[in-house]
Amino acid sequence: MRKRDKVCARATPLTPKREHRIVCLLSKEEMRIVDRYLESYKITNKSRWFRETILHFIYRNLQEDAPTLFKEYDMRR
């Protein structure tokens, strides 16, 4: 099956258009690690994987660092 044979999902008016580009440089070793991971998990869309992985990491950190009503010491008592 060629890449062009696949049916692409169409963007709908409800999905925001991606207009901002981020460029990141990797060393040869880092690129081999990423490529090996993508190949072993059969991930074909590298940009989607990078986007979802980075945003998931940021979202998780924001959730952990969110302000709470009580300090950690008070909650452990």
C-alpha positions as CSV (number, residue, x, y, z in Angstrom):
1,M,0.0,0.0,0.0
2,R,1.4,3.4,-1.0
3,K,1.1,6.5,1.2
4,R,-1.2,8.1,-1.3
5,D,-3.7,5.2,-1.1
6,K,-4.6,6.0,2.5
7,V,-7.6,8.2,3.1
8,C,-6.7,11.4,4.9
9,A,-9.0,12.9,7.5
10,R,-10.4,16.3,6.4
11,A,-10.1,19.3,8.6
12,T,-13.4,20.5,9.9
13,P,-14.3,24.1,10.8
14,L,-14.4,23.0,14.4
15,T,-10.7,21.9,14.5
16,P,-8.3,24.8,14.9
17,K,-5.9,25.3,12.1
18,R,-2.2,24.7,13.0
19,E,-0.4,27.8,11.9
20,H,2.6,28.0,14.2
21,R,5.7,26.0,13.5
22,I,8.3,24.8,16.1
23,V,11.7,23.6,14.9
24,C,13.8,21.3,17.0
25,L,17.3,19.9,16.1
26,L,18.4,16.5,17.3
27,S,21.7,14.8,17.3
28,K,22.2,11.6,15.2
29,E,22.0,9.5,18.4
30,E,18.7,11.2,19.5
31,M,17.3,10.7,16.0
32,R,18.1,7.0,16.0
33,I,16.4,6.6,19.4
34,V,13.3,8.4,18.1
35,D,13.3,6.4,14.8
36,R,13.7,3.1,16.7
37,Y,10.9,3.9,19.0
38,L,8.5,4.9,16.2
39,E,9.4,1.8,14.2
40,S,9.0,-0.6,17.2
41,Y,5.5,0.9,18.0
42,K,4.5,1.2,14.4
43,I,3.9,4.9,14.6
44,T,3.7,6.4,11.1
45,N,2.9,10.0,11.8
46,K,6.0,11.5,13.4
47,S,4.7,15.0,13.8
48,R,1.5,14.0,15.4
49,W,3.4,11.8,17.8
50,F,5.8,14.6,18.8
51,R,2.9,17.0,19.2
52,E,0.9,14.7,21.4
53,T,3.9,13.6,23.5
54,I,5.1,17.1,24.2
55,L,1.6,18.4,24.9
56,H,0.8,15.5,27.2
57,F,4.0,16.1,29.1
58,I,3.2,19.8,29.5
59,Y,-0.4,19.1,30.5
60,R,0.7,16.6,33.2
61,N,3.2,19.0,34.7
62,L,0.7,21.8,34.8
63,Q,-1.8,19.5,36.6
64,E,0.9,18.5,39.1
65,D,2.0,22.1,39.7
66,A,-1.5,23.5,40.0
67,P,-2.0,25.6,43.2
68,T,-3.9,23.8,45.9
69,L,-5.9,25.1,48.8
70,F,-3.6,23.5,51.4
71,K,0.1,23.0,51.5
72,E,1.5,19.5,51.0
73,Y,2.6,19.4,54.7
74,D,-1.0,20.1,55.9
75,M,-2.5,17.5,53.7
76,R,-0.2,14.8,54.9
77,R,-1.2,15.3,58.6
